[in-house]
Amino acid sequence: MSHNAELFERAQRVIPGGVNSPVRAFRSVGGTPRFITRAAGAHVWDADGRRYTDYVGSWGPAILGHADAEVVEAVQRAAADGLSFGAPTEREIEMAELLVDMLPSLEMVRLVSSGTEATMSAIRLARGFTGRDAIVKFEGCYHGHADSLLVKAGSGLLTFGNPSSGGVPADFARHTLVLDFNNLAALEECFATRGDTLACVIIEPVAGNMNLVRPAQAYMERLRALCTEHGVVLIFDEVMTGFRVGPTGAQGLYGITPDLTTLGKIIGGGMPVGAFGGRRDIMRQVAPLGTVYQAGTLSGSPVAVAAGLTTLRRLRAPGFYASLAARTTALTEGLAAAAARRGVAFSAQAVGAMFGLYFSATPPQGFAEVMGADRERFNRFFHLMLEAGHYFAPSAFEAGFVSAAHTEADITATIAAAEAAFAQL
Ligand SMILES: *Cc1c(COP(=O)(O)O)cnc(C)c1O
């Protein structure tokens, strides 16, 4: 039995499903998860000693590549000075100043330890600020696992949602309205009938948790205008897109200013850091200044923040995003060309350094099209690539990520392996 299989068996005895986050269990694609023993640059190694070119990047944080020497050194130096104090540090101010400087929509920011905490806190803040309970999210967007966000659409277009997880009271889900992403008519109708009762709209400005779906520019502009008109707090959940699609996130890319932004993943550089921030008048409602309670024993952890700060500073190097985007586009264009040579209906697209792969002739525009994708074909492709040493997300419904450590040779090798895989589909 392989070491991976042995570890998986052992893990399942004491950890539900053998994993600490469900997608790691390979349930969507089947087979045995690879237990990772180490990672460096663009590569990870599993318990059987096999090396993979990694396009998961810890689900986004590893934008510099794994175990970047400067980030690791910053962590080691910070750790030597103490792991956590439960009292403020100067490094937290540096981190907040840097974030406020990088994202023009942030006037104040608070650090937390995960993306889930960031979105949960931003929603509580929007409710406290507006004095309204109802929130809007979009089908297929993921914002972490807070109760009011684990909700799927109700039976009618404008009926409130149903829990998408056990353990979420229907009473909570009743405050969440779930709309169809990129559907302008549904958005208009929602605001016309309920606009003045909504606390906030939360959206992934480039959806990356239903494969990758780009928003229509006009849709985002209309969303911004409707929120302003009705006094609704617009929350951009940039936990994935923040500093992934470009130096000013999706908000910079689309030229839209949200009221609040949630961040995570990249801003921790591989350590647990999240953040929420935005308009000063809203952020001043957060305790201890205001009445909206939010706290965290390990928030602003000096070690985690050291990793985040070092990572974010590196992103400001001239040309960083241009070369990263060029490499990501080389991957998506190379894969699409290889599929075309093999007669496979396939498309791919990149936004900055995130990408989507689709077993359909054109990229999807919304949730229904994503769900209509040929999942079996993706699963076969995934396993052929894994066997050949190329590690894509183990699900047809996740975006992929390229890091600054991926070389042209890595990308070329992946495209060659994909061409062989397409030929076998
Ligand atoms: C990953 C993710 C989250 C949740 O972040 P965690 O750190 O896993 O809690 C929230 N929103 C988006 C858009 C994400 O991609």
The ligand as an SDF file (V2000), in Angstrom:
LIG
                    3D

 15 15  0  0  0  0  0  0  0  0999 V2000
  -11.3110   30.8450    0.9250 C   0  0  0  0  0  0  0  0  0  0  0  0
  -12.3910   31.8330    0.9050 C   0  0  0  0  0  0  0  0  0  0  0  0
  -13.0580   32.2320    2.0730 C   0  0  0  0  0  0  0  0  0  0  0  0
  -12.8410   31.5630    3.3990 C   0  0  0  0  0  0  0  0  0  0  0  0
  -11.5510   31.7660    3.8870 O   0  0  0  0  0  0  0  0  0  0  0  0
  -11.0000   30.7620    5.0190 P   0  0  0  0  0  0  0  0  0  0  0  0
   -9.6560   31.3370    5.3650 O   0  0  0  0  0  0  0  0  0  0  0  0
  -10.9470   29.4090    4.4010 O   0  0  0  0  0  0  0  0  0  0  0  0
  -11.9540   30.8180    6.1570 O   0  0  0  0  0  0  0  0  0  0  0  0
  -13.9780   33.2570    1.9900 C   0  0  0  0  0  0  0  0  0  0  0  0
  -14.2340   33.8510    0.8230 N   0  0  0  0  0  0  0  0  0  0  0  0
  -13.6340   33.4930   -0.3210 C   0  0  0  0  0  0  0  0  0  0  0  0
  -13.9590   34.2170   -1.5830 C   0  0  0  0  0  0  0  0  0  0  0  0
  -12.7000   32.4620   -0.3310 C   0  0  0  0  0  0  0  0  0  0  0  0
  -12.1470   32.0800   -1.4840 O   0  0  0  0  0  0  0  0  0  0  0  0
  1  2  1  0
  2  3  1  0
  2 14  2  0
  3  4  1  0
  3 10  2  0
  4  5  1  0
  5  6  1  0
  6  7  2  0
  6  8  1  0
  6  9  1  0
 10 11  1  0
 11 12  2  0
 12 13  1  0
 12 14  1  0
 14 15  1  0
M  END
$$$$
